[in-house]
Amino acid sequence: MKISFILILSMILIIIGCKNSTNPDYNNKFESLTNLDAKAAIALANDWKFTTPKITAHVTPSEVIIDFPDGRTVKKALPDSLMFIAIAPYINGTHTCETHYPSSCDGELKETILKINVKDENGLVLFDGNITTLRNGFFELWLPRNKLITLQINDNTLTGSETFPTKADSRTCITTIKLK
């Protein structure tokens, strides 16, 4: 009887200990963020959506926040002069979004080459060329802060555009550009 009790107690302690231990893969991923800036951390979060979906990430106008299933969080400040914007143009379907979640946001036009033109309110061209959407259907731009940006997108014969701000309370996820 005494041996059974000790055996059961030992098994319970082993199970509790294993349940509370940190996944070595999460440790490696957590540590891999140590010396990265926000841009590199977002790139990892984009990849982890497909390889490690239990790690969640979102991007506010001021920082990228990565949450691990074991309760740890990493925050990386965005540059003071640049704003991150993720854009998912669409033809048939979209989702409503204000804050970009690299770990879960999903756009329609995956790995699609688009011609884009980006200008500020003074007509200064910030980008003019081709860009390929990521596996999640988004493309990402780092734009100057406190500007009014006009983005035009062309996909062969389809076009769409939108004007949006890059302020401290602006969206980091734009899913409202319909190509028609």
SULMOKA-V879110 format. One record per backbone hydrogen bond with DSSP energy under -0.5 kcal/mol. NH is the residue of the N-H (numbers start at 1). CO is the residue of the C=O. If there is no record, write none. Layout:
BEGIN
nh=NH co=CO
nh=NH co=CO
END
This chain:
BEGIN
nh=5 co=1
nh=6 co=2
nh=7 co=3
nh=8 co=4
nh=9 co=5
nh=10 co=6
nh=11 co=7
nh=12 co=8
nh=13 co=9
nh=14 co=10
nh=15 co=11
nh=16 co=12
nh=17 co=13
nh=18 co=14
nh=19 co=15
nh=20 co=16
nh=21 co=17
nh=27 co=23
nh=28 co=24
nh=29 co=25
nh=30 co=26
nh=31 co=27
nh=32 co=28
nh=33 co=29
nh=33 co=30
nh=34 co=31
nh=36 co=33
nh=38 co=77
nh=41 co=37
nh=42 co=38
nh=43 co=39
nh=44 co=40
nh=45 co=41
nh=46 co=42
nh=47 co=43
nh=48 co=44
nh=49 co=45
nh=50 co=47
nh=51 co=47
nh=52 co=48
nh=55 co=52
nh=56 co=54
nh=56 co=67
nh=58 co=65
nh=59 co=100
nh=60 co=58
nh=60 co=63
nh=64 co=76
nh=65 co=58
nh=66 co=74
nh=67 co=56
nh=67 co=65
nh=68 co=72
nh=71 co=68
nh=74 co=66
nh=76 co=64
nh=78 co=62
nh=82 co=79
nh=83 co=143
nh=85 co=141
nh=86 co=172
nh=87 co=139
nh=88 co=174
nh=90 co=177
nh=100 co=59
nh=102 co=100
nh=103 co=57
nh=104 co=101
nh=105 co=101
nh=107 co=136
nh=109 co=89
nh=110 co=108
nh=111 co=134
nh=112 co=109
nh=114 co=131
nh=115 co=154
nh=116 co=114
nh=116 co=129
nh=117 co=152
nh=118 co=127
nh=119 co=150
nh=120 co=124
nh=123 co=120
nh=126 co=118
nh=126 co=124
nh=127 co=118
nh=129 co=116
nh=131 co=114
nh=133 co=112
nh=134 co=138
nh=137 co=134
nh=139 co=87
nh=141 co=85
nh=143 co=83
nh=143 co=141
nh=145 co=81
nh=146 co=166
nh=149 co=147
nh=149 co=164
nh=150 co=119
nh=151 co=149
nh=151 co=162
nh=152 co=117
nh=153 co=160
nh=154 co=115
nh=155 co=158
nh=157 co=155
nh=158 co=155
nh=160 co=153
nh=162 co=151
nh=164 co=149
nh=166 co=147
nh=170 co=167
nh=172 co=98
nh=173 co=98
nh=174 co=86
nh=175 co=173
nh=178 co=176
nh=179 co=90
nh=180 co=159
nh=180 co=178
END
